[in-house]
Every structure is written in structure tokens, then in C-alpha cells.
Amino acid sequence: MATLLKFYKPLVPSRLSPLPVRFHNFKTLIAAARNRPRVRCLSTAGNSNHKVNLTESNGAAVDGDGTETQLKKQQLWLHNTMSKQRELFIPKVPGKVGMYVCGVTAYDLSHIGHARVYVSFDVLYRYLNYLGYEVNYVRNFTDVDDKIIARANELREDPIKLSKRFCEEFHLDMAYLHCLPPSVEPRVSDHMPNIIDMIQQILDNGCAYTINGDVYFSVDKFPEYGKLSGRRLEDNRAGERVAVDTRKKNPADFALWKSAKEGEPFWESPWGPGRPGWHIECSAMSAAYLGYSFDIHGGGMDLVFPHHENEIAQSCAACKKSNITYWIHNGFVNIDSEKMSKSLGNFFTIRQVIDLYHPLALRLFLIGTHYRSPINYTIAQIESASDRLFYIYQALYDSQIVLSQYDEASRKDSIPAGTASCINKFQDEFLVSMSDDLHTPVALAAMSDPLKLINDLLHTRKGKKQGLRIESLAALEKTITSGLEILGLVPTSYEEALHELREKALKRAKLTEEQVRQKITERDTARQNKEYERSDAVRKELAVVGIALMDSPEGTTWRPAIPLALQEEQELMRVSDAILEL
């Protein structure tokens, strides 16, 4: 999994506060998104004995001497596609954020490119919530479109019913990926009056024209056309989702309303029966729920032109005060270094991936690269993400097992200076990286040291003898879980997630649990008979398909691992990179 190794200078001193809710199912997701209770703050300020107190508070940290210090509000910087630079996030209304993200055109199962868009903006949504903002997150469904009609005709199904079915499938995919539901999820078919009213406003303002029941936006009436994408008007393509219409005054003019064709769904309008063009839908729905002026508009980089460029033009034509402060776009997904495309046969749906890998392994893979950078999906990368997820969950599960053996009330209210230092370092690196345009790879990398410390406390002789060991484990587990909450990586239970990761690994290896147990028994017999070559052969046979054997005084167990060939490939790449650096 790709990670960024650069660390960033803290913008402001701060401490990470655990989020209060774990999201177990879709109904809980909805409730959590709309009812955010107070956060629990973990103070790690040392006293004269180099220990810290753990407490709960409302936005305040408690120092070792018992005095409260108000936590400084973390500043957030975001890259704005409009200005082409990173900007300090300042909402139009203090404490509140309006965010619109373009949703799917629902005519088929969603692919991993969709997954990247909505995981990226889910991370932003979660982090804005963590920072204390009240976020009105609007994400639409396009359920009226040429592609939907074409697919419906192919399947001999009603277009609206087909779209509704795939909207429900999309909801399932988002729940699998732990994406919180938006505040509002409007559909085009429910907002025809809003769309028709906006088109009429544009006509009244002289920025559109009608031709035989069709309505076109006149780009010549909007001198700033191209300011988002940087494209000159003469360079723009004539059509995007539809064939070129020679009746247009300018080839770059785009449809606001399309007259009805036989066999297609239609709605009545002042210009005759028809349906809206693609771009006007989002302008009308964002204005309906957020007004013409709001904070964040986002989507995939492929939407910069023409979709978002056209949105800006038509929204400003309908209302001169239209203004969106931050335009945010995520990068593309490539498959084995090639652009993902159905025509190339390298097209993967979310369902295809999570059939063999845990959904949160896919989420971890997606946030393992900065959201604006292109991401390369390979088997090696998703295997690496799955392996890392297992490592994280195993450490936290093992910690919970040990902690469950001790009464929480009997724990002391302090932890050693070394543990406090590790927690402070993680919290600072995590928040600084997240606040620097959501650098999730750095935030993930920051977990390495506290996870290593947990494993030392659990499994090494020195760690098991450390003073205040249980208190350290509790503080570390709570702190890492807090970070995982913000990243959307906390499962219903670590035990259940580990079981699911094992089941997926067995499926990829085309083995059953019983077959792996038989191999372990075969290897044990070979070792007892001092047949070490046979013993090593069994271990390697399993390693080749991604099953790693682990020996301990209690016996041999197994865990999922990156298949041996991929491990060797990754090692060769690391050596090659090292040589190139020399």
C-alpha cells in the first residue's frame, strides 16, 4: 500500500479526541450522522511524575495537576480546484458547513472509482464532524439520464424502477464501506419543479434559448466560462453524453431541457414534455438544499469539465449571487497502471472486490493514497491493505482480551511517560496530517509506533513486566480506535472482522479451515519425525496461497498473509527503488 513518508510541521498544538459512536449498521449510521454527542477527550499532559491523567470533558484537556486548558480549534486546509492551491477552510457561517457531492447515475452496480469518490468525501465529512462543525451533507442520485434509459431498454424494465433498484444497491455498497449516509439524498425525479424553475430563471435572464421543445444554455452569455477547468471556450468539446446538435448557436452550448422522445419517460414543462439535461440537475438540487451560496462542492476529477464547469455557468446565470467557496476533486483509479475502463476489460465493481477482500480492506487501500493523487489498484496493493488491516485489528483485539481480564475500576489514573510520549506523538502527527488537506497516508503511518508498543506490551518479556501495563494498553487502544473512527475503519467488533478476514483469505486460497488444519497436523508430524524438508515444504505450500503459519508454545496457528510470490515481487521493487535512489 502506498504511503507518504513526509511529516508536516504542526499547524497548532492539539490532542486527538475519541469519537463517541461506533457505527454498527445502516440505521446507526444515519442516527450518528445527525446526532453527534459530545466528544471524549484524552489528556496526555505529563505531571512532575511523568504520568498523565485520563478524563472526560467537553472540549477541554485536564493537565496532570488538575487544571483545565481549552483545546485550540484545529485549522483545516483544503486544496481548491478553483484557485489551484491549498486554502484555509473558513465556512460561510461559523460552525456550519454546506457540502454537496455529485452522486452516482444509478443504472448499474457501482465500481471502485465510485468507491474512491465517496470514501474520500466520507473521510472529509467525518473529519469536519470531528472538528465540531454541523455539516449539511447533500449527495444526489441521478435517476433520469440517457444511460439509465438505454440500460432499461436493454433489460426491458421501467427506467425509474431500474434506477431505484440500483440506488438501493449503492446504499448497500456504502454501508459495506462504512460511508456515513449524507444529511439529504435527493433524486432528480423528485425535483422536477426545482429544475424547471431554475431553467426558467436562466431563460428570463437571457442566458438560454429554446429550439423545438429543447432548451440550451448559451455559453457566450457567460464570459467566465472555463474558470474552473482552465479551458478556453474554443477548446471545449461540443458534446459529452449526447450527440452533437447542429441547431446550437455555439457547439459548446449544452442542454438544460430535452424534448420527449417516443418510449422515454417525460415531464410536462413550459417548453413541452421532456426531461432535464444532466448538468442542471445538480445545480437545482444543491440550490434547493444549500442555497446558491455554500461551502464545498465535490466529486471525481472527471467532473471538473464539463459537469462542474457547466454547473457554475448555469447557477450563476440563474442567480448572480451564486458562489461556492471550495471545489474539491479526488483523483482517478487506475488498474495495473492503466485507466479503468470496461472496454479494456479491467473494470471492477465494489461487489467483485469485496467478494474476495474485506470491505474495510478496500477502504484502507483507498485512503492509503492521498485523495487527489491517482491510485493504482493491483492485487499486490489490495493484498497489502488486507494484511495491514489484519495486523491492526489483531493488535487491538488481543489488547481487548487482556483488558477484559482486569476490572476497569481498579485501574490507576496515570500512564508511564513513554506511553504518554507515544500517544502525544501519534495524536499530533495524525491531526496535523488530516488537517493538511486530508493526508490520510500520513495519518495511517502515524499508527505504527503505538501499534508496535501495544504488541510489545502484549507479547515481549520486557513489555509484560512494564509498570502500569494495563493502563498503557487501555490508553493506547482508546487512542488508536479514535483515529480509526475518523478514518471510518472501526468494525462492529475486532473479533468478527478478524474472522471475516480469515474467511476471505481462505476463499482466495481456495481452501477450507479444515484443510488448513490438516496441513498443520501434517507439518507437526513431519517435525516430530525430524522430516524438516517436508515441514518446510508444507509451510511454503500454504505461504504461496497467502496462509502464514505461526508457531508458539501453545501450538501452531495461521493467519492471512500476502501470497509468497507477491511478497517476493514487492521485495524486488523495494530493492529496485533503493538502487535508483543511489
Secondary structure, DSSP 8 states (H G I E B T S, - for coil): ----------SS-------S----SHHHHHHHHH-------------TTS-------SSEEE-TTS-EEE------EEEETTTTEEEE---SBTTEEEEEE---B-SS--BHHHHHHHHHHHHHHHHHHHTT-EEEEEE-BB-SSHHHHHHHHHHT--HHHHHHHHHHHHHHHHHHTT----SB--BGGG-HHHHHHHHHHHHHTTSEEEETTEEEE-GGG-TTTTTTT---GGGS-S-SSS---TTSSSTT-EEEEEE--TTS--B--TT-SEEE-HHHHHHHHHHHHH-SEEEEEEEEGGGIIIIIHHHHHHHHHH-TT-EEEEEEEE--EEETTEE--TTTT---BHHHHHTTS-HHHHHHHHHTS-TTS-EEE-HHHHHHHHHHHHHHHHHHHHHHHHHTTS-GGGS-S---HHHHHHHHHHHHHHHHHHHBT--HHHHHHTTHHHHHHHHHHHHSHHHHT-TTHHHHHHHHHHHHHHHHHHHT---S-HHHHHHHHHHHHHHHHT--HHHHHHHHHHHHHHHHTT-HHHHHHHHHHHHHTTEEEEEETTEEEEEE---HHHHHHHHHHHHHHHHHH-
